[in-house]
Amino acid sequence: MSDSRNDLTGGATPLQADLVVTNATAILGGANGEQYRVVPGTSIEVAAGEISWIGPTDSGRATRAAKVVDAKGRIAVAGLVSTHNHAFQNLCKGIGDELAVWPIVEGVILATAEEMNVEEIYIASLACCIEGMRSGRTTLLDFMVGLPDIEHQRAVLRAFRDSGVRGLLGRATRELHHEVGRGMVALGEREDSQRQPLAVRAVAAFAELVRPQLEVAGDRQELRAHLVAHVHLHGA
């Protein structure tokens, strides 16, 4: 967070705020290579959804606010960014904790994802967003591994919107059956090729070059058909 301590009289800064946080121990700095510092006795004003002023609580600044929070004994820090999430997996927490990584992935996470409907994915993703914000995370990047259905991806986006978190959705690829020398990449619902993101088109083009070692599934039905064929061919 930047510091407004050199402008204690306000100037063009409004003296009307929606929220004023007082007496916080703030972590300030970081902009343009500035060294971070811990500053006790800090007030933070919020107007129209944005931080409008930061300065010492004892500055004598008279600001009217709809809500005032006394943050004495608490730390104020800029929102944290979480760069690796699978929001739909939030409902799987605690299941299979005694297992190694791959048994959890195959036996819990992917098996659960296969059965989840749109509303369940929305609820799981909403819980992930709320849980994160309560711990200071205001931005997250979500990887949609194993859920190629576009409606499932839209459910995560809906959770972003309804929770108010800043969310980025990564439509991930997924490789299956690499152990038998044959793979499948699930790219999500097929659309007009010219409307697909460049990265998606590139993966699809690569799959065409190495077929049949690698194939592309456009939706859940196609992915399921490939899995059934795999079971019949390999007896897995």
C-alpha positions in Angstrom: 0.0 0.0 0.0 1.2 3.5 -0.7 1.4 6.1 2.0 -0.3 9.6 2.0 1.6 10.9 5.0 2.9 13.9 3.2 -0.6 15.1 2.5 -2.1 15.2 6.0 -4.3 18.2 5.4 -6.2 16.4 2.6 -5.9 18.9 -0.3 -8.0 17.3 -3.0 -8.5 14.2 -1.0 -12.2 13.9 0.1 -13.1 14.2 3.8 -16.1 11.9 3.3 -15.5 8.2 3.3 -17.4 5.0 3.3 -15.0 3.3 5.7 -12.2 4.5 8.0 -9.9 2.0 9.7 -8.0 3.5 12.6 -5.1 2.5 14.8 -3.9 -0.3 12.5 -0.3 -1.5 12.3 0.1 -1.2 8.5 2.6 -2.8 6.2 3.4 0.1 3.8 5.7 0.6 0.8 6.6 -1.7 -2.0 5.7 0.6 -4.8 8.5 1.4 -7.4 11.0 -0.6 -5.4 10.3 1.2 -2.1 11.3 -0.7 1.0 8.4 -2.2 3.0 8.0 -0.8 6.5 5.8 -1.5 9.5 3.9 1.6 10.6 1.8 1.5 13.8 -1.0 3.9 14.5 -2.2 4.1 10.9 -5.6 5.1 9.5 -6.9 4.0 6.2 -9.8 5.6 4.4 -12.0 4.0 1.8 -14.3 5.9 -0.6 -16.2 4.6 -3.6 -14.6 1.2 -3.3 -11.0 2.5 -3.3 -8.4 3.5 -0.7 -8.6 7.3 -0.7 -6.1 8.2 2.0 -3.5 6.6 4.4 -1.9 8.4 7.3 -1.4 8.6 11.0 -4.5 8.1 13.2 -3.4 11.1 15.4 -3.1 13.5 12.4 -6.2 15.4 13.5 -7.8 14.7 10.1 -11.6 15.1 10.4 -13.2 12.6 8.1 -16.9 11.6 8.3 -17.4 7.9 7.6 -20.4 5.6 7.4 -18.4 3.0 9.3 -15.3 3.2 11.5 -13.3 0.2 12.6 -10.8 0.4 15.4 -8.0 -2.0 14.3 -5.8 -1.6 17.4 -3.7 -4.8 17.8 -4.3 -5.8 14.2 -2.2 -5.7 11.0 -3.4 -4.0 7.8 -1.7 -5.4 4.6 -2.4 -5.1 0.9 -4.5 -8.0 -0.4 -2.6 -11.2 -1.0 -2.4 -13.0 -4.4 -2.8 -16.8 -4.5 -1.3 -18.1 -7.7 -2.3 -21.8 -7.6 -5.8 -22.9 -6.9 -8.3 -25.6 -7.9 -11.4 -24.0 -6.5 -13.8 -27.0 -7.2 -11.6 -29.2 -5.0 -12.5 -27.2 -1.9 -15.2 -29.8 -1.0 -12.5 -32.5 -1.0 -10.6 -31.1 1.9 -9.7 -33.7 4.5 -10.6 -36.7 2.2 -7.6 -39.0 1.6 -5.2 -37.1 3.8 -3.4 -40.3 4.7 -2.7 -41.1 1.0 0.3 -40.2 -1.2 -0.2 -37.6 -3.8 -1.1 -39.6 -6.9 -3.6 -41.9 -5.1 -5.3 -38.7 -3.8 -5.3 -37.2 -7.3 -6.7 -40.3 -9.0 -8.9 -41.7 -6.3 -10.3 -38.6 -4.7 -9.9 -35.4 -6.7 -10.5 -36.6 -10.3 -13.0 -39.2 -9.2 -15.0 -36.5 -7.3 -14.7 -34.0 -10.2 -16.2 -36.6 -12.6 -19.4 -36.7 -10.5 -19.8 -33.0 -9.5 -22.5 -31.0 -11.2 -22.5 -27.3 -12.0 -24.1 -26.2 -8.7 -21.7 -28.2 -6.6 -18.8 -26.7 -8.4 -20.2 -23.3 -7.9 -20.7 -23.9 -4.1 -17.2 -25.3 -3.8 -15.6 -22.4 -5.7 -17.6 -19.9 -3.7 -16.4 -21.4 -0.4 -12.8 -21.3 -1.7 -13.2 -17.6 -2.6 -14.7 -16.7 0.8 -12.2 -18.7 2.7 -9.4 -17.0 0.9 -10.7 -13.5 1.5 -11.1 -14.2 5.2 -7.3 -15.0 5.3 -6.3 -11.9 3.3 -6.3 -13.3 -0.2 -8.1 -10.9 -2.6 -6.8 -12.2 -5.9 -6.6 -15.9 -7.1 -5.6 -17.8 -10.2 -7.6 -21.0 -10.6 -6.6 -23.9 -12.8 -9.5 -25.9 -14.2 -7.8 -29.3 -14.4 -10.0 -32.3 -15.2 -13.2 -30.3 -15.9 -13.4 -29.6 -19.6 -17.1 -28.8 -19.6 -17.5 -25.1 -20.3 -20.5 -24.9 -17.9 -18.3 -26.1 -15.0 -15.8 -23.3 -15.9 -18.6 -20.7 -15.9 -19.6 -21.9 -12.5 -16.2 -20.9 -11.1 -16.5 -17.5 -12.9 -19.9 -17.0 -11.3 -18.3 -17.7 -7.8 -15.6 -15.1 -8.6 -18.3 -12.5 -9.4 -20.6 -13.3 -6.5 -17.8 -13.3 -3.9 -16.2 -10.1 -5.2 -12.7 -11.7 -5.3 -10.4 -10.8 -8.2 -10.3 -14.1 -10.1 -8.3 -15.4 -13.1 -9.5 -18.6 -14.7 -6.9 -20.9 -16.4 -8.5 -23.4 -18.8 -5.9 -26.1 -18.2 -5.1 -29.1 -20.4 -5.1 -32.6 -19.0 -3.1 -35.6 -20.2 -4.5 -39.1 -19.7 -3.0 -42.6 -20.2 0.6 -41.5 -20.7 1.7 -44.8 -19.1 0.5 -46.7 -22.2 2.1 -44.4 -24.6 -1.2 -42.8 -25.5 -2.6 -39.5 -24.2 -5.6 -37.3 -24.3 -5.8 -33.6 -23.7 -9.1 -32.1 -22.5 -9.3 -28.6 -23.8 -12.9 -27.6 -23.0 -15.9 -27.2 -25.2 -15.1 -26.9 -28.9 -15.9 -23.6 -30.4 -15.2 -21.9 -33.7 -11.5 -22.5 -34.2 -10.9 -18.8 -34.8 -12.4 -17.9 -31.5 -10.3 -20.3 -29.5 -7.4 -18.8 -27.5 -4.0 -19.1 -29.3 -2.6 -21.5 -26.7 -5.6 -23.9 -27.2 -5.3 -23.8 -31.0 -1.6 -24.5 -30.6 -2.2 -27.6 -28.4 -4.8 -28.9 -30.8 -2.5 -28.4 -33.8 0.3 -30.3 -31.9 -2.2 -33.2 -31.2 -2.9 -33.5 -34.9 0.8 -33.8 -35.6 1.4 -36.6 -33.2 -1.9 -38.5 -33.5 -2.6 -41.2 -32.4 -0.2 -40.8 -29.5 -2.1 -37.7 -28.4 -5.8 -36.9 -29.0 -8.0 -34.0 -28.1 -11.3 -34.2 -26.2 -13.7 -31.3 -26.7 -16.2 -32.0 -24.0 -17.2 -34.4 -21.2 -19.0 -36.8 -23.6 -16.1 -37.2 -25.9 -13.7 -37.6 -22.9 -15.9 -40.3 -21.4 -16.1 -42.1 -24.8 -12.3 -42.2 -24.9 -12.0 -43.5 -21.4 -14.5 -46.4 -22.2 -12.5 -47.2 -25.4 -9.3 -47.3 -23.3 -10.8 -49.7 -20.8 -11.9 -52.0 -23.6 -8.5 -51.9 -25.3 -6.3 -52.2 -22.3 -8.5 -54.0 -19.8 -7.8 -51.2 -17.2 
